[in-house]
Amino acid sequence: MQFYNHFPLIMIMTPMVMSMLVLIVKEERRVRLITLGVQSLIAFLSLWLLISLLNSPVEAFAYTMGYYPAPWGNELRAGPLESMMSFAFSIVMLLSLQGGSLDTKRDIKKDKIHYFYMMTCLLTSSLMALVYTNDIFTGYVFMEINMLAACAIVVAKESGETVKATVKYMCLNMVASMLFLLAIAMLYGVTGQLLMEPANTVIVMLTNTGQYHLPLVVTLALFTIGVAIKSALFPFHTWLPDAHGTATTSVSAILSGLVLKGYVILLLKMMSRVYGIDVVETLGINNALFVLGLTSMVAGSIFALQQKDIKRMIAYSTVAHIGYIFMGIGFNTPAGFAAASYHIMAHAFTKSMLFIATGMLINAAGTKEISGMIGVAWKSRVAGAAFLVGALSLIGIPLFAGFPSKFYLADAAIQDAHGTWIAFIFLAFSTFLNALYYVPTLYKFYSTKGTLSQAIDSKDRAGGKSPAIPVLFCLMGINVVLGTFYLPIMRLIQEGFEWLGRY
């Protein structure tokens, strides 16, 4: 066994152990540095793991935890796809925490801020587990840790709005958790397996013989609905705008950029590794995912058009872009899965940048109302530039991260036997709607007419020493990299899915 084989376990356990240390240390600066150090370590180990796997004859491995065989044994599984996603997630988490650190310090009480960072560490641990787990029940356990930690960091900004948002968030996600657990119980009853590869062997055999067809359809449907609720796919999105719109800046960036994506990664692994593309096609669940994805793409943008609060507008934009991801999954092809994965990364970096920039713009304008933010980009120039880059990226303008992800989704649609023209029409219409709410917002932000324009000066009014400024420069650079060097990144994702089906 190579040394890097231990990295997935280290990446899960380190933030979990550090969460207890954070609880003991308590002092704000120290717990923040510990948390940022954990994210940096995970990013380093993920990159090391990715490079090691690419230089290895076998680009994937299973890491057995303990000595118990299936179905009771627990395994982690690492390949190019998992290591790339853990690297991206850790970088987004690191930049989101650092970029919103001033707002975090202001919004959360001093005697409770160590609880916030403790929950952030637990959230990181759960995300790493969702990425690397090879066990269905372990995935469920860490989904629950993920949900509880996410609720805790939302309500950390103590206000009536955040409490109400957290209650709604928890109630809907508990329903999703019950559906997911019921699916696990039914699947275990049918297959007698909890590890992904042994479960796939049994499912393929049952499908070939025609046995347990209805229970298999029900289990996959329950898994899918559970993840759809947790990832805020329309029409299960109602909890998201409140949670994302009322939380502090770092939390909004983490929720939109990461928390939703962890559940989707688990669903991708379930469909490609537990059931398999051929079985999913036989069961027909992918068609429902395709339709729901298309609906969410349009509905999220229509809701965003109606918003006057900038954070709620961006939150509804997330609903639309979750639709893009589910549409790609609904193609039920390697090209569709790869395109969805690229959009997961592009959206994670872009949306975290948008929320951090928005936090600075709100501080500069003194309001969240879009109508009250006329000319604000001239007061906070770096934040204005980052918002411009993020908006252009999500619209799908070339040279930014959103363009190749939409291009690959369109390419996957061409390879689909049935939904090509429908997908093209919805992609074009949704892109038009994206522009319809981002372009007027940008026009207002950069307008020279209004009360805010009178305060224009040469310095960033949101704070020349703000830690968010280097973070935004970094995120803008990453966005351009994802928008220009997409071919090697996409090849890595495609190679990751090839190995996902082998080991």
N, C-alpha and C positions, 0 to 999 in steps of 0.2 A: 504494500500500500504506500502510495506517495504522500508526502506531507500535505499537499494541497487537498487531499481527499477529506481532511478534517475541517476544511474551511467552512462548508455550509453549517455544520454544527456550531462552530465558533461564532459565526455571524448571527445565529439564532440565540445562543446562550449569553454572549457578551452583553448585549443591551438589557437582557433580563436580569443579569447579575448587577449591572451598573445601575439599574433602577432602584435596587435596594441601597446601593451606596449613595445615590442622590438623596434618598429619603433620610439618610443619616447626616449628610453634609449640610444640607439646607441653604447655605449662603448662596445668593442669587448668581453671582459671577462664577463661582466655582461649579455649581451644578450645571450652568449653561456651558461652561468649558468642557465638563465631563461628557455632556450629551453631544456636543459638537465633535469631541474626540472620538466618541463611539461611531458616529456617522463617517468620520474620516477613515477610521480603521476598517469599517465594512467596505467602503469604496475601494480602499487599497487592496483588501483581500479579494474582492470581487474581480478587480482588474487582473490581479495575479492569477486567480483561478481561470479567468477567460483566456489569458495568454498561455497558461500551462496546458489547458485543454486543446487549444488550437495547435499546439506543438506536440500533442500526444497522438499515437496511432488510433486510440479509441477516445473519441471526443465526448464521452459521457460515462458516468459511473453511478452506481447505487451505493449509498453508505448505510450499512445496517447498524441500528442502535440496539445494543444488547445482543442476546443470543437466542431469542425466541423466533421460531420460524413463522411464516404466514399461516393463518390470517392474523395472528396476534402480534407478530413482529412489526416493528416500526422502522421505516426506511426514509432516508432523504435521497434525492436524486439530483445530480448536477450535470448540466451540459452547457453548450454555448448560449442557448436562449436564456436559461435561468441566471447564469453569471452576468450576462449583459443587462438583464432586467434588474438584478440586485444592485449592480453598479449604478444604473440610471436612478433607481429609487433612492439610494443612499445619497447621491449627489443632490437630488431634488430636496430631500429632507434636510440636508446640511444647509443648503442655500436658503430654503424657506425659513428655517429657524433663525439663521443669522440675519436675513433680510428684514424679518419682522420683529427683531429682538427689542427695539425701542418701544414699539406698540405693545409687545408682550409685557415689558416692564411696567408700562403705564396702565394697562388694562387689567392686570392680575395683581391681587393684593400681595404685598411683600411676604407675609407669613404663609402664603399658600403657593408661591411660585415654584417651590421645589416639588410639590405634587404635580404641577403641570409638566415639569421636565421628567419626572418619574413615569408619568403616563405616556410621554413622548417616546421614552426608551422602550416601554412595553409595546407601543404601537409599531416601533421599528422591528422588534423581535417578531411580532405577528406577521408583518409584511414579509420578512425573510422566510418565515415558515411557510407562508402561502406560496411563495415562489419555489421553494426547494422541496416541499413535502412530496413523498411518494405514497402517502397513506391517506385515504379518504377521510377517516375519522379524525386524524390529526389536523387535516385541513379544516374540519368543522370546529374543533377546539380553538384553533387560532383565529378563525373567523369571529368567534365570540369574544376573544381577547381584543381583537381589532375593534369590534363594535364598542365594547365597554370603554376602551382607552380613547376612542374617538369621541364618544359622548362626554367623557370626563374633560377633555381639552376644549370642547365647545362650551361647556357650562363653566369653565374656569373663569371666563369673563362674566362675572356675576351680575346679571340684570334680568328683568322680567322677560325680555325677548329671548335671551339665550336659554333660560330655563324652559320656556315654552317650546323652543326649537328642539332642545334636547329630549324632552318628553315625547314629542312627535317622532323624532329620529329613533329613539329606543323602541317605541311601541311598534312601528312598522318593521324595524329590523328584527324584532323578536318574532314577529309573524314569519319573516323570511327564514329565520333560524329554525323554527319549528318545521317548516316545509323541508328544509335541507336535512334535518335530522331524521324526519320521517322517510325521506328518500334513501338515506344511508341504511336505515333499519330494513327497508324493503329490499334494497340491493343485496345486503348481507344475507337476508333470508333466501334470496334466489341463488346467489353465487357462492355464499359461504366464504367470501374474500373481502378484505378491506384494503390490501395493497393494490396499487393500480394495475400492474402488469398481470398478476394472477387473475384479477377480476376481469380484465379484458379477454383472457384466454377462455374463461367460462362464458362470457357474454357472446363472443363470436361463435362458440359451439352451440349455444342455445338458439342464436339467431339462425344458424344454418339448419338446425333441426326444426325450427318453428315453435319451439317451446317457450313458454312464459313471455310471449310477445307483448301482451297488454301490461303486465307488471314492469317490463323494461321501458315501455313508452311512458308509463306513469312516473317511474323513478327519474328518467331523464327530464321529463316535464317539470317535476318538483325541484330538481337541482337547478334547472334553468330559471324558473320563476323566483326561487330563493335568491339567486345571484342577481337577477334583474331588479328585484326590490332593493337589494343592498347597494347596487351600483346606480340606482336612480334612473333606470330606463323608463321612458314614458309607457304606460300611464302610472307607474309606481314612483314617480319623481317628487311627490308633494312635500316630502320632508326636506329635500335638498336646499331650496332657496332660503328657507328660514335658517337652517344650520350654517350655510356658507355665508349668508348675508349678515348675520349678527355676530359671528365669532371674531376674535382678534385676527390681525393680518396673517400671522404665521399659520394659524389653524385653518383659515380659509384656503391658503395655498396648499397645505398638506392634504386637507380633505379632498379638494378638487383634483390636485395633481397626483395623489398617491392612494388614498384609502379606497376610492372606487376602483382603482386599477388592480389592486391586490385580488379582489373578488373575481375580476374578469380573467386574470391570469389563471386562477384556479379552475374556472369554467373551461378555459382553453385546454388545460391539461386533462380535465374530465372528458371532454369531447374527443380529443385526439389520442389520449393514452388509455382511458378506461373503456370508452365505447368504441372509438375508432370511426373514421370518416364514413366507411361503408355502412356500418351499423346505424350511425346517426341518420344517414340518407334513407335507410330502410324504415327507421322509426318516424321520420318526417318532422322532427322537432326543429330542424334547421329552417324550414319554411316559415314557421311562426317567428323565429328569431329575425329572419330577413324582413318580414312585414313590420314587426315591432321596431326594428332598427330604422327603417324608412320613416315610420310614423314619428319616432322620437326626433329624427333629424329636422323635420319640418315643425313639429309642435314646439320643441324647445326654442327654436328661433322665433316663432310667432309670439310665444310668451315673453321672450327677451325684448321684442319690439315694443311691448306694452309697459315696460318698466321705467320708472323715474329715478329709482335708486340704482346707482352704478354697480354696487356689489351684487344686487339681485339680478341685474342684467347679465353680468358675467356668470352668475350661478346658473341661470337658465341656458346660457350658451353651453355650459357643461352638459346639460341634458341633451342638447342637440348633438354634441360631439361624442357622447356615449352612444348615441344612435349610429354614428359612423362606424364605431368599433363593432357594434352588434350586427350591423349590416354585413361587415366583412366576415364575421364569424358565421353569419347565416348563409354565405356562399358555400360553406362546408367543403372548401378546397384548400390545399396547401397555400395557394396564392392568396386566398381570402384570409386565412389565419395569419400569414406573414404581414399582409397589409394592415390588418387590425392591430398587430403587435407594433408595427411602426407608428401607427397613429396613437397607440398608448404612450409611447415614449415622446413623440412630438407634442402631444397634448399635455403631458405631465410637465415638461419643461416650460411650455408656453403659458399654461394657465397659472403655474406658480409665479411666473414673471408678471403676469397681468395683475394678480392679486397683490403682490408686493408693491408694484408701481401704483396701483389704485390706492393702497394704504397711504403712500406718500402724497398722492394728489388730494386725497380727502383731508389730510392734515394741512396741506397748503391752502385748500379752499375753505376749510372749516365746515364742510357739509358733504353729505353723500348724494344729494340731489343733483342730477345731471344738469338741470337748468341753472343751478347755482355755481357751476364749475367752469363758466365761460372764461377762457384765457388762462386757465390754471396751468397748462403745460408750459407757459412762459415763466411761471413762478417756480416750478419744479421741473427743470429742463431734462434731467436724466430720467426721471419718472415718466415724463411726457414722451421721451424718445422710446423708452421701454414699452409703454402702452401702445405706441405706434407700431413698433415691431411685432408685438403680440397680436394686435388686431389684424395686421397684414398677413401674419402667419395663419391665423384661424380662418381668414377669408380664403386663403389659398394662393397668395401671390408668390411667384417664383423667387428663389433665393432664400426663402424662409421655410421653416420646418413643416408647416402645414401643406405646402405645395406637393412635395413628394409623397406624403401620406395619402393625400387625395388622388394623386396620380396612380399610386399603386392600388388603391381601392377601385378606381376606374378600370385599371388593367385586369384586376381580379374579376370585375363584372364582365369583361369581354370573354374571359375564359369560362364563365358560368353558362350553362346550357339553356337556362330559362329566363333569368331575370335581368339580362343585359340592358335592354332599353329602359326598363322601369328604373333600374339603378342609376343609369345615366341621367334620366329626367330628374330624379330626386336629388342626385348629387348637384346638378346644375341649379335647381331651384333652391336648395338649402344654401349653397354658396351665395346665391343672389340675396337670400334673406340675411346671411351673415354680414354681407356688405351693407345691407339696409339699416342695421342698427349700429355697426361699428363706425362706418364712415361719418354719419351725422354727429356721433359722439366725438370723434376726432376733430371734426370741424369746430365744434363748440370749445373743445379743449385748446385749440390753437387759434381761436378767434381773437382778433385785436379790438373787438368792440365789447364793452361791458365794464363792470366795476373792477374785476380782477385784473384787467389789462393795465390799469393805471399803476399797479404795483410791480410792473416788470423791472427786473434789474439783472445784473450780469451774474449773480450768484444763485445757487440752488436754494430757494427759500425753505425747502423741506429739510435743510440741514446739510451743509457742506461736509460735515464729519459723520454723517449718518452711515451706519454699516450697510444700509440698503443700497447705497450707490455702487460700491464695487460688486456687490451681488448682482445688481441689475446689469452692469456691464458684462459680467460673466455669463448671465443667462442670455443676453442678446447675442454674445459670441457663440454660445452653444446652439442657439436657434439658427444662426447662419450656417454653422457647421452641419447641422441636421438637414438644412435646406440645400446644401451644395455638395456634400460628400455622402450622398445617400446610397450610392451604389455599393460600396463596401459594407456599409451598415446593413443594408437589405440582404446582402449575400450571407452575412453572419446570422441574421434572423432565419433565413431560409434553411441554412445549414443546421441551425438549432432545431427546427421542426423536423428535419430529416432524422436527426439523432433522437428526437423525442419519441419517435415511433419504433426505434430499434431497441432501446434499453430502458 
